[in-house]
Amino acid sequence: MIYDVPQLIAGLGGVEQAADALQWFKDETKKAGFPGLELQLTMWSQNINYSGFDGSKTRNPENAFVKKLGFTSATHYQFAHFVNVNDDYMNILEGVKKEWAHIDSTFQLTYYPHISVGWDNSPRTGKSAVVKNNTPANFEKGLRMAKEYADKHPKQVPLITINSWNEWTETSYLQPDNVFGYGYLDAIKKVFVDGK
């Protein structure tokens, strides 16, 4: 998963150099005996456009930088990147569901669903939009929504990304705390281990 594609491209000297480096990475993965490399793009909103390359189904997809660089899938890292997070968690999930439907109908990349625990950047910035009501019970509802999405896409790996294990300064973490204890981890266990 590449979090900041423009930074990757700039750091490697341009699109051509980045494409060469990532192709080398894929080749080395196969040389090491693995079947290949799943190279995943982190989306920020629906826009995966870079320097005139377009990743959508409707405009010039054969020239998409995502294809040129060899990306095979995409996901998000945080709800804050594509929906208004200054809202109730359940309202945010409605926006997330709409975004997933939009991605399914617009982009050629395989999309793996993403669920965030919450968002409150104020520990780092002093002020922030804040996800409200992001209880373990509501987080569990988000996980069930992601599982349903994955189940409806049986031709792809059942992968779901979650933000995050330890983003304490964004108040988006799975680690146990003194508010909910193991609540977020228990929600994951209920949905994916216990099947309840």
PyMOL CGO cylinders between C-alpha atoms (Angstrom):
from pymol import cmd
from pymol.cgo import CYLINDER

trace = [
    CYLINDER, 0.00, 0.00, 0.00, 1.47, 3.31, -1.10, 0.3, 1, 1, 1, 1, 1, 1,
    CYLINDER, 1.47, 3.31, -1.10, 0.09, 6.11, 1.05, 0.3, 1, 1, 1, 1, 1, 1,
    CYLINDER, 0.09, 6.11, 1.05, 1.33, 9.20, -0.80, 0.3, 1, 1, 1, 1, 1, 1,
    CYLINDER, 1.33, 9.20, -0.80, 1.74, 8.49, -4.51, 0.3, 1, 1, 1, 1, 1, 1,
    CYLINDER, 1.74, 8.49, -4.51, 2.73, 12.06, -5.55, 0.3, 1, 1, 1, 1, 1, 1,
    CYLINDER, 2.73, 12.06, -5.55, 5.51, 11.96, -2.92, 0.3, 1, 1, 1, 1, 1, 1,
    CYLINDER, 5.51, 11.96, -2.92, 6.65, 8.56, -4.20, 0.3, 1, 1, 1, 1, 1, 1,
    CYLINDER, 6.65, 8.56, -4.20, 6.76, 9.84, -7.78, 0.3, 1, 1, 1, 1, 1, 1,
    CYLINDER, 6.76, 9.84, -7.78, 8.63, 13.01, -6.77, 0.3, 1, 1, 1, 1, 1, 1,
    CYLINDER, 8.63, 13.01, -6.77, 11.08, 11.04, -4.64, 0.3, 1, 1, 1, 1, 1, 1,
    CYLINDER, 11.08, 11.04, -4.64, 11.90, 8.66, -7.48, 0.3, 1, 1, 1, 1, 1, 1,
    CYLINDER, 11.90, 8.66, -7.48, 12.35, 11.45, -10.02, 0.3, 1, 1, 1, 1, 1, 1,
    CYLINDER, 12.35, 11.45, -10.02, 9.12, 11.30, -12.04, 0.3, 1, 1, 1, 1, 1, 1,
    CYLINDER, 9.12, 11.30, -12.04, 6.44, 8.97, -13.37, 0.3, 1, 1, 1, 1, 1, 1,
    CYLINDER, 6.44, 8.97, -13.37, 8.80, 7.01, -15.65, 0.3, 1, 1, 1, 1, 1, 1,
    CYLINDER, 8.80, 7.01, -15.65, 11.35, 6.44, -12.90, 0.3, 1, 1, 1, 1, 1, 1,
    CYLINDER, 11.35, 6.44, -12.90, 8.63, 5.43, -10.43, 0.3, 1, 1, 1, 1, 1, 1,
    CYLINDER, 8.63, 5.43, -10.43, 7.20, 2.97, -12.98, 0.3, 1, 1, 1, 1, 1, 1,
    CYLINDER, 7.20, 2.97, -12.98, 10.66, 1.45, -13.46, 0.3, 1, 1, 1, 1, 1, 1,
    CYLINDER, 10.66, 1.45, -13.46, 11.26, 1.16, -9.71, 0.3, 1, 1, 1, 1, 1, 1,
    CYLINDER, 11.26, 1.16, -9.71, 7.90, -0.48, -9.08, 0.3, 1, 1, 1, 1, 1, 1,
    CYLINDER, 7.90, -0.48, -9.08, 8.40, -2.88, -11.98, 0.3, 1, 1, 1, 1, 1, 1,
    CYLINDER, 8.40, -2.88, -11.98, 11.77, -3.82, -10.42, 0.3, 1, 1, 1, 1, 1, 1,
    CYLINDER, 11.77, -3.82, -10.42, 9.96, -4.42, -7.12, 0.3, 1, 1, 1, 1, 1, 1,
    CYLINDER, 9.96, -4.42, -7.12, 7.45, -6.72, -8.85, 0.3, 1, 1, 1, 1, 1, 1,
    CYLINDER, 7.45, -6.72, -8.85, 10.23, -8.62, -10.65, 0.3, 1, 1, 1, 1, 1, 1,
    CYLINDER, 10.23, -8.62, -10.65, 12.21, -9.10, -7.45, 0.3, 1, 1, 1, 1, 1, 1,
    CYLINDER, 12.21, -9.10, -7.45, 9.09, -10.39, -5.68, 0.3, 1, 1, 1, 1, 1, 1,
    CYLINDER, 9.09, -10.39, -5.68, 8.69, -13.09, -8.32, 0.3, 1, 1, 1, 1, 1, 1,
    CYLINDER, 8.69, -13.09, -8.32, 12.41, -13.92, -8.25, 0.3, 1, 1, 1, 1, 1, 1,
    CYLINDER, 12.41, -13.92, -8.25, 12.04, -14.50, -4.51, 0.3, 1, 1, 1, 1, 1, 1,
    CYLINDER, 12.04, -14.50, -4.51, 9.46, -17.21, -5.24, 0.3, 1, 1, 1, 1, 1, 1,
    CYLINDER, 9.46, -17.21, -5.24, 6.23, -15.32, -4.63, 0.3, 1, 1, 1, 1, 1, 1,
    CYLINDER, 6.23, -15.32, -4.63, 3.42, -15.35, -7.21, 0.3, 1, 1, 1, 1, 1, 1,
    CYLINDER, 3.42, -15.35, -7.21, 3.47, -11.58, -7.60, 0.3, 1, 1, 1, 1, 1, 1,
    CYLINDER, 3.47, -11.58, -7.60, 2.93, -8.28, -5.86, 0.3, 1, 1, 1, 1, 1, 1,
    CYLINDER, 2.93, -8.28, -5.86, -0.39, -6.67, -4.95, 0.3, 1, 1, 1, 1, 1, 1,
    CYLINDER, -0.39, -6.67, -4.95, 0.44, -2.99, -5.38, 0.3, 1, 1, 1, 1, 1, 1,
    CYLINDER, 0.44, -2.99, -5.38, -2.21, -0.87, -3.70, 0.3, 1, 1, 1, 1, 1, 1,
    CYLINDER, -2.21, -0.87, -3.70, -2.93, 2.83, -4.13, 0.3, 1, 1, 1, 1, 1, 1,
    CYLINDER, -2.93, 2.83, -4.13, -4.26, 4.89, -1.24, 0.3, 1, 1, 1, 1, 1, 1,
    CYLINDER, -4.26, 4.89, -1.24, -7.12, 7.00, -2.59, 0.3, 1, 1, 1, 1, 1, 1,
    CYLINDER, -7.12, 7.00, -2.59, -7.82, 10.52, -1.38, 0.3, 1, 1, 1, 1, 1, 1,
    CYLINDER, -7.82, 10.52, -1.38, -11.41, 11.24, -2.35, 0.3, 1, 1, 1, 1, 1, 1,
    CYLINDER, -11.41, 11.24, -2.35, -12.39, 9.73, -5.69, 0.3, 1, 1, 1, 1, 1, 1,
    CYLINDER, -12.39, 9.73, -5.69, -9.65, 11.59, -7.50, 0.3, 1, 1, 1, 1, 1, 1,
    CYLINDER, -9.65, 11.59, -7.50, -6.73, 9.42, -8.48, 0.3, 1, 1, 1, 1, 1, 1,
    CYLINDER, -6.73, 9.42, -8.48, -5.57, 11.85, -11.13, 0.3, 1, 1, 1, 1, 1, 1,
    CYLINDER, -5.57, 11.85, -11.13, -1.90, 12.81, -11.35, 0.3, 1, 1, 1, 1, 1, 1,
    CYLINDER, -1.90, 12.81, -11.35, -0.31, 15.10, -13.94, 0.3, 1, 1, 1, 1, 1, 1,
    CYLINDER, -0.31, 15.10, -13.94, -2.93, 14.48, -16.58, 0.3, 1, 1, 1, 1, 1, 1,
    CYLINDER, -2.93, 14.48, -16.58, -3.24, 10.74, -16.03, 0.3, 1, 1, 1, 1, 1, 1,
    CYLINDER, -3.24, 10.74, -16.03, -6.77, 9.66, -15.21, 0.3, 1, 1, 1, 1, 1, 1,
    CYLINDER, -6.77, 9.66, -15.21, -7.80, 6.45, -13.45, 0.3, 1, 1, 1, 1, 1, 1,
    CYLINDER, -7.80, 6.45, -13.45, -11.52, 6.60, -14.14, 0.3, 1, 1, 1, 1, 1, 1,
    CYLINDER, -11.52, 6.60, -14.14, -13.44, 4.30, -16.46, 0.3, 1, 1, 1, 1, 1, 1,
    CYLINDER, -13.44, 4.30, -16.46, -14.78, 7.20, -18.47, 0.3, 1, 1, 1, 1, 1, 1,
    CYLINDER, -14.78, 7.20, -18.47, -11.75, 9.30, -19.44, 0.3, 1, 1, 1, 1, 1, 1,
    CYLINDER, -11.75, 9.30, -19.44, -8.65, 7.84, -21.07, 0.3, 1, 1, 1, 1, 1, 1,
    CYLINDER, -8.65, 7.84, -21.07, -8.14, 4.90, -18.69, 0.3, 1, 1, 1, 1, 1, 1,
    CYLINDER, -8.14, 4.90, -18.69, -5.47, 3.35, -20.95, 0.3, 1, 1, 1, 1, 1, 1,
    CYLINDER, -5.47, 3.35, -20.95, -3.16, 6.26, -20.04, 0.3, 1, 1, 1, 1, 1, 1,
    CYLINDER, -3.16, 6.26, -20.04, -3.91, 6.18, -16.34, 0.3, 1, 1, 1, 1, 1, 1,
    CYLINDER, -3.91, 6.18, -16.34, -0.86, 6.69, -14.14, 0.3, 1, 1, 1, 1, 1, 1,
    CYLINDER, -0.86, 6.69, -14.14, -2.23, 3.95, -11.90, 0.3, 1, 1, 1, 1, 1, 1,
    CYLINDER, -2.23, 3.95, -11.90, -1.87, 1.48, -14.74, 0.3, 1, 1, 1, 1, 1, 1,
    CYLINDER, -1.87, 1.48, -14.74, 1.48, 2.89, -15.81, 0.3, 1, 1, 1, 1, 1, 1,
    CYLINDER, 1.48, 2.89, -15.81, 2.83, 2.44, -12.29, 0.3, 1, 1, 1, 1, 1, 1,
    CYLINDER, 2.83, 2.44, -12.29, 1.31, -1.04, -12.08, 0.3, 1, 1, 1, 1, 1, 1,
    CYLINDER, 1.31, -1.04, -12.08, -1.19, -0.51, -9.28, 0.3, 1, 1, 1, 1, 1, 1,
    CYLINDER, -1.19, -0.51, -9.28, -3.57, -3.43, -9.03, 0.3, 1, 1, 1, 1, 1, 1,
    CYLINDER, -3.57, -3.43, -9.03, -5.91, -2.18, -6.31, 0.3, 1, 1, 1, 1, 1, 1,
    CYLINDER, -5.91, -2.18, -6.31, -6.93, 0.76, -4.15, 0.3, 1, 1, 1, 1, 1, 1,
    CYLINDER, -6.93, 0.76, -4.15, -8.31, 1.53, -0.72, 0.3, 1, 1, 1, 1, 1, 1,
    CYLINDER, -8.31, 1.53, -0.72, -8.58, 4.49, 1.64, 0.3, 1, 1, 1, 1, 1, 1,
    CYLINDER, -8.58, 4.49, 1.64, -6.61, 5.17, 4.80, 0.3, 1, 1, 1, 1, 1, 1,
    CYLINDER, -6.61, 5.17, 4.80, -9.04, 7.38, 6.71, 0.3, 1, 1, 1, 1, 1, 1,
    CYLINDER, -9.04, 7.38, 6.71, -12.67, 8.48, 6.39, 0.3, 1, 1, 1, 1, 1, 1,
    CYLINDER, -12.67, 8.48, 6.39, -11.42, 12.07, 6.69, 0.3, 1, 1, 1, 1, 1, 1,
    CYLINDER, -11.42, 12.07, 6.69, -9.95, 11.73, 3.19, 0.3, 1, 1, 1, 1, 1, 1,
    CYLINDER, -9.95, 11.73, 3.19, -13.29, 11.33, 1.46, 0.3, 1, 1, 1, 1, 1, 1,
    CYLINDER, -13.29, 11.33, 1.46, -16.30, 12.18, 3.66, 0.3, 1, 1, 1, 1, 1, 1,
    CYLINDER, -16.30, 12.18, 3.66, -17.27, 14.89, 6.13, 0.3, 1, 1, 1, 1, 1, 1,
    CYLINDER, -17.27, 14.89, 6.13, -16.16, 13.48, 9.49, 0.3, 1, 1, 1, 1, 1, 1,
    CYLINDER, -16.16, 13.48, 9.49, -17.58, 16.28, 11.61, 0.3, 1, 1, 1, 1, 1, 1,
    CYLINDER, -17.58, 16.28, 11.61, -20.72, 14.19, 12.08, 0.3, 1, 1, 1, 1, 1, 1,
    CYLINDER, -20.72, 14.19, 12.08, -22.26, 11.19, 13.79, 0.3, 1, 1, 1, 1, 1, 1,
    CYLINDER, -22.26, 11.19, 13.79, -20.53, 7.90, 12.96, 0.3, 1, 1, 1, 1, 1, 1,
    CYLINDER, -20.53, 7.90, 12.96, -23.71, 6.37, 11.55, 0.3, 1, 1, 1, 1, 1, 1,
    CYLINDER, -23.71, 6.37, 11.55, -24.21, 9.32, 9.17, 0.3, 1, 1, 1, 1, 1, 1,
    CYLINDER, -24.21, 9.32, 9.17, -20.59, 8.99, 8.10, 0.3, 1, 1, 1, 1, 1, 1,
    CYLINDER, -20.59, 8.99, 8.10, -21.15, 5.32, 7.28, 0.3, 1, 1, 1, 1, 1, 1,
    CYLINDER, -21.15, 5.32, 7.28, -23.97, 6.33, 4.92, 0.3, 1, 1, 1, 1, 1, 1,
    CYLINDER, -23.97, 6.33, 4.92, -21.54, 8.62, 3.08, 0.3, 1, 1, 1, 1, 1, 1,
    CYLINDER, -21.54, 8.62, 3.08, -18.95, 5.84, 3.00, 0.3, 1, 1, 1, 1, 1, 1,
    CYLINDER, -18.95, 5.84, 3.00, -21.45, 3.42, 1.46, 0.3, 1, 1, 1, 1, 1, 1,
    CYLINDER, -21.45, 3.42, 1.46, -22.24, 5.97, -1.27, 0.3, 1, 1, 1, 1, 1, 1,
    CYLINDER, -22.24, 5.97, -1.27, -18.52, 6.46, -1.95, 0.3, 1, 1, 1, 1, 1, 1,
    CYLINDER, -18.52, 6.46, -1.95, -18.00, 2.73, -2.35, 0.3, 1, 1, 1, 1, 1, 1,
    CYLINDER, -18.00, 2.73, -2.35, -20.87, 2.54, -4.84, 0.3, 1, 1, 1, 1, 1, 1,
    CYLINDER, -20.87, 2.54, -4.84, -19.40, 5.49, -6.75, 0.3, 1, 1, 1, 1, 1, 1,
    CYLINDER, -19.40, 5.49, -6.75, -15.97, 3.85, -6.88, 0.3, 1, 1, 1, 1, 1, 1,
    CYLINDER, -15.97, 3.85, -6.88, -17.50, 0.57, -8.08, 0.3, 1, 1, 1, 1, 1, 1,
    CYLINDER, -17.50, 0.57, -8.08, -19.26, 2.34, -10.94, 0.3, 1, 1, 1, 1, 1, 1,
    CYLINDER, -19.26, 2.34, -10.94, -16.39, 4.67, -11.88, 0.3, 1, 1, 1, 1, 1, 1,
    CYLINDER, -16.39, 4.67, -11.88, -12.97, 3.07, -11.46, 0.3, 1, 1, 1, 1, 1, 1,
    CYLINDER, -12.97, 3.07, -11.46, -11.35, 0.02, -13.00, 0.3, 1, 1, 1, 1, 1, 1,
    CYLINDER, -11.35, 0.02, -13.00, -9.10, -0.72, -10.04, 0.3, 1, 1, 1, 1, 1, 1,
    CYLINDER, -9.10, -0.72, -10.04, -10.10, -3.39, -7.55, 0.3, 1, 1, 1, 1, 1, 1,
    CYLINDER, -10.10, -3.39, -7.55, -11.27, -1.52, -4.47, 0.3, 1, 1, 1, 1, 1, 1,
    CYLINDER, -11.27, -1.52, -4.47, -10.93, -2.93, -0.97, 0.3, 1, 1, 1, 1, 1, 1,
    CYLINDER, -10.93, -2.93, -0.97, -13.27, -1.35, 1.59, 0.3, 1, 1, 1, 1, 1, 1,
    CYLINDER, -13.27, -1.35, 1.59, -11.93, 0.77, 4.41, 0.3, 1, 1, 1, 1, 1, 1,
    CYLINDER, -11.93, 0.77, 4.41, -13.29, 1.41, 7.91, 0.3, 1, 1, 1, 1, 1, 1,
    CYLINDER, -13.29, 1.41, 7.91, -11.98, 4.09, 10.29, 0.3, 1, 1, 1, 1, 1, 1,
    CYLINDER, -11.98, 4.09, 10.29, -12.35, 3.94, 14.05, 0.3, 1, 1, 1, 1, 1, 1,
    CYLINDER, -12.35, 3.94, 14.05, -12.82, 7.69, 14.35, 0.3, 1, 1, 1, 1, 1, 1,
    CYLINDER, -12.82, 7.69, 14.35, -11.22, 11.08, 13.83, 0.3, 1, 1, 1, 1, 1, 1,
    CYLINDER, -11.22, 11.08, 13.83, -10.23, 13.94, 16.11, 0.3, 1, 1, 1, 1, 1, 1,
    CYLINDER, -10.23, 13.94, 16.11, -7.01, 15.64, 15.12, 0.3, 1, 1, 1, 1, 1, 1,
    CYLINDER, -7.01, 15.64, 15.12, -7.10, 18.16, 17.98, 0.3, 1, 1, 1, 1, 1, 1,
    CYLINDER, -7.10, 18.16, 17.98, -4.39, 16.43, 20.08, 0.3, 1, 1, 1, 1, 1, 1,
    CYLINDER, -4.39, 16.43, 20.08, -2.01, 17.40, 17.27, 0.3, 1, 1, 1, 1, 1, 1,
    CYLINDER, -2.01, 17.40, 17.27, -3.55, 20.61, 15.91, 0.3, 1, 1, 1, 1, 1, 1,
    CYLINDER, -3.55, 20.61, 15.91, -5.58, 22.17, 18.73, 0.3, 1, 1, 1, 1, 1, 1,
    CYLINDER, -5.58, 22.17, 18.73, -8.81, 22.11, 16.71, 0.3, 1, 1, 1, 1, 1, 1,
    CYLINDER, -8.81, 22.11, 16.71, -10.39, 19.56, 14.45, 0.3, 1, 1, 1, 1, 1, 1,
    CYLINDER, -10.39, 19.56, 14.45, -13.47, 18.05, 12.92, 0.3, 1, 1, 1, 1, 1, 1,
    CYLINDER, -13.47, 18.05, 12.92, -14.60, 15.29, 15.28, 0.3, 1, 1, 1, 1, 1, 1,
    CYLINDER, -14.60, 15.29, 15.28, -16.33, 11.99, 14.59, 0.3, 1, 1, 1, 1, 1, 1,
    CYLINDER, -16.33, 11.99, 14.59, -19.13, 11.67, 17.11, 0.3, 1, 1, 1, 1, 1, 1,
    CYLINDER, -19.13, 11.67, 17.11, -20.60, 8.49, 18.55, 0.3, 1, 1, 1, 1, 1, 1,
    CYLINDER, -20.60, 8.49, 18.55, -17.81, 6.26, 17.28, 0.3, 1, 1, 1, 1, 1, 1,
    CYLINDER, -17.81, 6.26, 17.28, -18.52, 3.60, 19.88, 0.3, 1, 1, 1, 1, 1, 1,
    CYLINDER, -18.52, 3.60, 19.88, -17.36, 0.00, 19.50, 0.3, 1, 1, 1, 1, 1, 1,
    CYLINDER, -17.36, 0.00, 19.50, -20.99, -0.94, 18.71, 0.3, 1, 1, 1, 1, 1, 1,
    CYLINDER, -20.99, -0.94, 18.71, -21.12, 1.54, 15.81, 0.3, 1, 1, 1, 1, 1, 1,
    CYLINDER, -21.12, 1.54, 15.81, -17.64, 0.55, 14.66, 0.3, 1, 1, 1, 1, 1, 1,
    CYLINDER, -17.64, 0.55, 14.66, -18.94, -3.03, 14.57, 0.3, 1, 1, 1, 1, 1, 1,
    CYLINDER, -18.94, -3.03, 14.57, -21.73, -1.86, 12.24, 0.3, 1, 1, 1, 1, 1, 1,
    CYLINDER, -21.73, -1.86, 12.24, -19.09, -0.36, 9.96, 0.3, 1, 1, 1, 1, 1, 1,
    CYLINDER, -19.09, -0.36, 9.96, -17.16, -3.63, 9.97, 0.3, 1, 1, 1, 1, 1, 1,
    CYLINDER, -17.16, -3.63, 9.97, -20.32, -5.53, 9.06, 0.3, 1, 1, 1, 1, 1, 1,
    CYLINDER, -20.32, -5.53, 9.06, -20.89, -3.10, 6.19, 0.3, 1, 1, 1, 1, 1, 1,
    CYLINDER, -20.89, -3.10, 6.19, -17.33, -3.69, 4.94, 0.3, 1, 1, 1, 1, 1, 1,
    CYLINDER, -17.33, -3.69, 4.94, -17.74, -7.46, 5.25, 0.3, 1, 1, 1, 1, 1, 1,
    CYLINDER, -17.74, -7.46, 5.25, -20.96, -7.26, 3.25, 0.3, 1, 1, 1, 1, 1, 1,
    CYLINDER, -20.96, -7.26, 3.25, -19.10, -5.29, 0.54, 0.3, 1, 1, 1, 1, 1, 1,
    CYLINDER, -19.10, -5.29, 0.54, -16.32, -7.88, 0.49, 0.3, 1, 1, 1, 1, 1, 1,
    CYLINDER, -16.32, -7.88, 0.49, -18.83, -10.74, 0.32, 0.3, 1, 1, 1, 1, 1, 1,
    CYLINDER, -18.83, -10.74, 0.32, -20.51, -9.06, -2.69, 0.3, 1, 1, 1, 1, 1, 1,
    CYLINDER, -20.51, -9.06, -2.69, -17.14, -9.03, -4.50, 0.3, 1, 1, 1, 1, 1, 1,
    CYLINDER, -17.14, -9.03, -4.50, -16.25, -12.74, -4.38, 0.3, 1, 1, 1, 1, 1, 1,
    CYLINDER, -16.25, -12.74, -4.38, -13.72, -12.53, -7.23, 0.3, 1, 1, 1, 1, 1, 1,
    CYLINDER, -13.72, -12.53, -7.23, -11.36, -10.41, -5.14, 0.3, 1, 1, 1, 1, 1, 1,
    CYLINDER, -11.36, -10.41, -5.14, -9.46, -11.21, -1.97, 0.3, 1, 1, 1, 1, 1, 1,
    CYLINDER, -9.46, -11.21, -1.97, -11.65, -10.51, 1.11, 0.3, 1, 1, 1, 1, 1, 1,
    CYLINDER, -11.65, -10.51, 1.11, -9.39, -7.70, 2.31, 0.3, 1, 1, 1, 1, 1, 1,
    CYLINDER, -9.39, -7.70, 2.31, -10.61, -4.81, 4.48, 0.3, 1, 1, 1, 1, 1, 1,
    CYLINDER, -10.61, -4.81, 4.48, -8.38, -1.99, 5.72, 0.3, 1, 1, 1, 1, 1, 1,
    CYLINDER, -8.38, -1.99, 5.72, -8.91, -0.47, 9.16, 0.3, 1, 1, 1, 1, 1, 1,
    CYLINDER, -8.91, -0.47, 9.16, -7.56, 2.84, 10.45, 0.3, 1, 1, 1, 1, 1, 1,
    CYLINDER, -7.56, 2.84, 10.45, -5.77, 2.33, 12.74, 0.3, 1, 1, 1, 1, 1, 1,
    CYLINDER, -5.77, 2.33, 12.74, -3.85, 0.35, 15.33, 0.3, 1, 1, 1, 1, 1, 1,
    CYLINDER, -3.85, 0.35, 15.33, -2.24, 3.36, 17.03, 0.3, 1, 1, 1, 1, 1, 1,
    CYLINDER, -2.24, 3.36, 17.03, -3.17, 6.75, 15.51, 0.3, 1, 1, 1, 1, 1, 1,
    CYLINDER, -3.17, 6.75, 15.51, -3.51, 8.28, 18.97, 0.3, 1, 1, 1, 1, 1, 1,
    CYLINDER, -3.51, 8.28, 18.97, -2.98, 11.87, 17.77, 0.3, 1, 1, 1, 1, 1, 1,
    CYLINDER, -2.98, 11.87, 17.77, -5.87, 11.42, 15.33, 0.3, 1, 1, 1, 1, 1, 1,
    CYLINDER, -5.87, 11.42, 15.33, -8.00, 9.63, 17.95, 0.3, 1, 1, 1, 1, 1, 1,
    CYLINDER, -8.00, 9.63, 17.95, -8.40, 6.70, 15.57, 0.3, 1, 1, 1, 1, 1, 1,
    CYLINDER, -8.40, 6.70, 15.57, -6.94, 3.61, 17.21, 0.3, 1, 1, 1, 1, 1, 1,
    CYLINDER, -6.94, 3.61, 17.21, -7.80, 0.00, 17.95, 0.3, 1, 1, 1, 1, 1, 1,
    CYLINDER, -7.80, 0.00, 17.95, -5.50, -0.33, 20.95, 0.3, 1, 1, 1, 1, 1, 1,
    CYLINDER, -5.50, -0.33, 20.95, -7.26, -0.77, 24.30, 0.3, 1, 1, 1, 1, 1, 1,
    CYLINDER, -7.26, -0.77, 24.30, -7.85, 2.42, 26.28, 0.3, 1, 1, 1, 1, 1, 1,
    CYLINDER, -7.85, 2.42, 26.28, -9.51, 3.49, 29.53, 0.3, 1, 1, 1, 1, 1, 1,
    CYLINDER, -9.51, 3.49, 29.53, -12.75, 4.55, 27.78, 0.3, 1, 1, 1, 1, 1, 1,
    CYLINDER, -12.75, 4.55, 27.78, -13.79, 1.43, 25.83, 0.3, 1, 1, 1, 1, 1, 1,
    CYLINDER, -13.79, 1.43, 25.83, -11.20, -1.09, 27.00, 0.3, 1, 1, 1, 1, 1, 1,
    CYLINDER, -11.20, -1.09, 27.00, -10.93, -3.83, 24.37, 0.3, 1, 1, 1, 1, 1, 1,
    CYLINDER, -10.93, -3.83, 24.37, -14.20, -2.76, 22.74, 0.3, 1, 1, 1, 1, 1, 1,
    CYLINDER, -14.20, -2.76, 22.74, -12.88, -2.08, 19.23, 0.3, 1, 1, 1, 1, 1, 1,
    CYLINDER, -12.88, -2.08, 19.23, -10.86, -5.30, 19.17, 0.3, 1, 1, 1, 1, 1, 1,
    CYLINDER, -10.86, -5.30, 19.17, -13.86, -7.21, 20.50, 0.3, 1, 1, 1, 1, 1, 1,
    CYLINDER, -13.86, -7.21, 20.50, -15.94, -5.78, 17.63, 0.3, 1, 1, 1, 1, 1, 1,
    CYLINDER, -15.94, -5.78, 17.63, -13.44, -7.17, 15.11, 0.3, 1, 1, 1, 1, 1, 1,
    CYLINDER, -13.44, -7.17, 15.11, -13.52, -10.55, 16.85, 0.3, 1, 1, 1, 1, 1, 1,
    CYLINDER, -13.52, -10.55, 16.85, -17.33, -10.64, 16.82, 0.3, 1, 1, 1, 1, 1, 1,
    CYLINDER, -17.33, -10.64, 16.82, -17.57, -9.90, 13.11, 0.3, 1, 1, 1, 1, 1, 1,
    CYLINDER, -17.57, -9.90, 13.11, -14.61, -11.84, 11.70, 0.3, 1, 1, 1, 1, 1, 1,
    CYLINDER, -14.61, -11.84, 11.70, -13.83, -14.59, 14.22, 0.3, 1, 1, 1, 1, 1, 1,
    CYLINDER, -13.83, -14.59, 14.22, -17.02, -15.43, 16.07, 0.3, 1, 1, 1, 1, 1, 1,
    CYLINDER, -17.02, -15.43, 16.07, -19.27, -14.71, 13.10, 0.3, 1, 1, 1, 1, 1, 1,
    CYLINDER, -19.27, -14.71, 13.10, -21.90, -13.19, 15.39, 0.3, 1, 1, 1, 1, 1, 1,
]
cmd.load_cgo(trace, "trace")
